[in-house]
Structure formats: C-alpha cells, structure tokens
Amino acid sequence: MSFKIITPRPELRGKIDRRDLIKLGLAATGGAMVPAGLLAQADLVPSEENPPSQNRTVPDAPLGGLFDQGILPDHRVLLYYGFPGVDTMGILGEYSPEELLPILEAQRLEYEAVRPDDRSWVNGFELIGSVAQRDPGADGMYVADTDGAWLDEYTIFTHNNDMQLFIDVQMGRKAPHEDYEGLERWMRYKHVHLAIDPEFHLPVDGVPGEALGQIDASDVTRAQNWLVGLSDLYGLPRKMLIIHQFHVYSVANKDQVQPVSGVDLIMNEDGHGTPEMKKETYRVIITEHPIEYAGFKIFYKGDVEWWDNSRLMTPEEIYEMDPVPDIVNYQ
C-alpha cells in the first residue's frame, strides 16, 4: 500500500447546499427563478474558464435521467488508475494526462486487435479522489481530499478527449456517502463516474495500512441510488459505479447487493499476483457471485515485480475469463 499526505481542500470538495445555490442563482438572475435545464444544463461543458469546482447552480427541478443511454453493455472500458504526480500509486501518476493518453491508446489497440465481439473499448482514467492517510488529520478521519484543481484538470481533459473518468474514494473512517457526496460538482458531467475502494474504509478504531477495510451491501445500494438521483437531477445517461474487491470480505452481506435500475454496477476484482492467483480470485469473487457487470485490475509493476515467475496477463487471456470483464483497469 502507498500513502501520500495531501492538503484537503474543503472549499472545493464540500457537499453542495442547494438552498445556498438557489439563492446564488436567484441573485444572478435578478431574483427570477430560472427554468429547469437553463441554470444547470446536462451537457454543460467543463473548461478552464468554467471549471467544475466552481459549479454553483443546480436545476430548480429534476431534468429527468436519460436512463436508456449508457456506456455499458455496448462497450467495454479500459482505465488507467492512480494519483497525479505519485508514481507509486499507479500509472496515472507516472505521466501527465497528455503523455499518458497515447500509452493508454496503444494498450486499447492491443485489446481491439484480438476483440472477438462487437463491444469496442472506450478509454478512461480512474483518479483517486480521496487518499487514505496513516495520520488522523484535523478531522480524525484518516483521509484527505484530492485537490479540486486536480479533479478539474482530469474532468476537463477526459471530456475534451472523449474519455470516461472514474473518481475513486478511499474514505478512511468516513462513511462512504460522506466522502463521495462532496464530488457532485464533478459527477454532474455525463462522462464522470464513481469508484469505491473498501480496502481503505476502516472502523472507528482502524488505521489505513494496518488493517484491511470493508463496506456493507447497504453502502453499495446507497451509492447506486445517489447516482440514479444525480442522473435524474441533471438529465444524464446512466452512471457507472465500480466497487473494488480486494478479498471476499470487501463487501459485507454481498448477497444483498442487487442491480438498481438507472445505474450500472461493476464489481471489480482487485489485487496483484501471478496470473493463476488472479484468475482464481476472479473466479471466487466474480464468477461464483455474479451481480451485474464485472471488472478486473492489472498491476503493471505489482503483478510482475512482487511475485516470482510472474508476468502480465494478456488481452487474449482477459477474453478467456468467465465472464469476460466489462472493465479492465491498469494500475
């Protein structure tokens, strides 16, 4: 496990207070209520001039979700994971977005070259949006928010390059919803999705790095419903939700996790190892307990350098898995 101490930016990650936003919206329009869809449009374009962190408006009524639209199941998604500027936390941190995109595209083409079906691959990044900490911090939660400027940069870059973006939360001692609800300003864009990493969610006496964490099935359901609500509010296609599974105990009461209409759930096998180890973990976690969609993580360094006689799994091997992963993320 790798940890990075970062400075929280609550002014950029705070949960949206819609009462205040409505006041701001009224003030900006001379006191007139703006019709739904004009104040916060579903196709709002993120840019340096209009950064997501500065979003201060919401529709006065839900725009209605575009729930017949989504990336899955027509496509599969290829993700590069990590934290900006920190090479020990994944390949995303080894390069700038501009440098990383052609590397990701080359990896995508390897999958396309052996693709046996009509489900093309879509590029994306998975950005760590809150980082587990070994120290409690001022709030005692053992987690620090990723600077909103980073979230802005990757939201804008992925939008401009027709990519998907997942923002991953590590939670520490926070309840999962207390962590991801602060991301609404970024989640309001149709290409931005949520990932939850139970490994770093600890009980009140837990410390990241000293114990493996866990979330409950009810946490998964709450996140699913939250994403459905965002799609409905902002008039968006279905969101995707990744739940990383480091071991069989990552999600307590997993038998209670069910698909929810309006959001696509991906249970993602996580953890480094030899190809044989990873395939067996996938069988136990995914194949024997199918829910909706499946994901699989590959570690460029961890799968090779941390194990004797190991190697990276190939796209051909990925297509031989049962079920074939809908999402593959590289760390």
Beta strands, then each sheet from edge to edge (+ up, - down):
strand 1: 76-82
strand 2: 121-132
strand 3: 143-145
strand 4: 164-169
strand 5: 192-196
strand 6: 215-216
strand 7: 239-245
strand 8: 251-252
strand 9: 263-269
strand 10: 293-298
strand 11: 327-330
sheet 1: 3+ 2- 1- 11- 10- 9- 7- 5- 4-
sheet 2: 6+ 8+
end
